[in-house]
Amino acid sequence: MQAHNTALLQIVSTTLSANELSEHSGLDNHASQQPPAPHAYFCFETSTMCKSGEADEHIRLLSTLLRDKAAFFKERSHKGDDISLFWFPDKDKTTMDLFSPSSLNFLAAYNITLIFNPQN
């Protein structure tokens, strides 16, 4: 488990390579290993840019970063790629995460599945 709060945006593609996913997303790819297509993946970890302990802040950051790439993400979703956002709260976090309507609207607009990893 991470020692910090982070959201991990992941795209798993059956047609594009990891390099193509990284290039077109406009984000740095922070994945340490990437298989080639048909199951290439791209990962972006928000803790590299956002130190907040609130999931909503991490989603707000992503919505700002991806605003100009909406067509790419919607196209990838339409073509069957799996786009997920994994939320990993700090293991010492004691409060429940709440998501604003704007965060939930962003996830829905980009067809991003939210996967919450509760504390152990």
N, C-alpha and C positions, 0 to 999 in steps of 0.2 A: 504494500500500500504506500502511496505517496506520503511524503512528510510535509506536504503543503496542499492547499486547495488548488485544483486544476480541472479544466475541462479539456477533453481530448476530442477534437473533431476528426472523424475518420470517414474516408470514402473508400469503398471496396468496389473495384471496377472489373467487369468481365471483358471489356474491349480496349481500354486505354492502359498504357504502361504507367508505372509510378511516376516517371519523369514527366509524362504528359499531364497527369493529374496535378502535379506540383506546379508545372509551368502555367497551366490555365487557371488554377485556383487563385494565383496571385499571392499566396502565402508561402512562407518557408516550410519545407517538409522536415519535420522533426522525427520521422520514423527511422529507427536504427537499422531495420532490415525490411526489405520490400521484395515480395515475390514478383516475378514477371506476370503479365496478363496470362491467363484469364482471371486471376485473382489478385491483381496488383492493388496496393492500397497506399493512401496518402494520409498522413496524420499531422495535425497541428495542435500543439499543447499551449493553452492560453496562459499558463503560469509564466511563460517566457516574457509576457508583456503585462500581465495583470496580477497584482499581489493581493487583491481583495479576497476575503474569506467567503464572499457571497456569490452564489452561482449566478444570480441575476446580473452582477457586474461583469462576469466573464462572458455571458451571452450578449450583453450590451456591446462589449468590445468586438465580439465576432460579427455582430450585425453591422457595426461600423466598417470593419475590415472587408466584409463581403458585399457591401452595398453595390459596388460596381461590377461584381461578378455574379449577380443574381441569375442572369440568363444561363451561365455555365452550369451552376448548381441545379437549376430546374431542368436543363437539358440532360444532365447526368442522371437525375432521378427518373426522368421520363424514359431514358434508355435502359433502366433497370439497375443502375448502380445503387448500392446501399450506402446511405449517408446517415451517420449516427453521431450524437454528441454524448460522450460519457462524462458524467460529473463525479469527481473523486474528492470528497471533502477531507480536510485534514483529520487525521485519526483522533485528535483531541477536541474537535469541534463539538460544542454542547448545544447549539441551537439548530432548529429545523430550517431547511432552505425553503424559501417562498419565491415563486416566480411571478413576475409582473405580467400583465396582459401583453405588453409590448414584446417581452421575451417569448412568450408562448406564440404570439402572432408571427414573430420572426421564424421560429422553428417550423411552424405550419406552412408558412409561405415558401420556405426552402425545402420542404419535405424532409426535414431532419428529425430522426427518431431520438428522443431523449432517454438515456439509460442512466439511472441513478444508482450509484454504488454506495449503499449505506455503510456506516462505520461497522467495524468488526467488534 
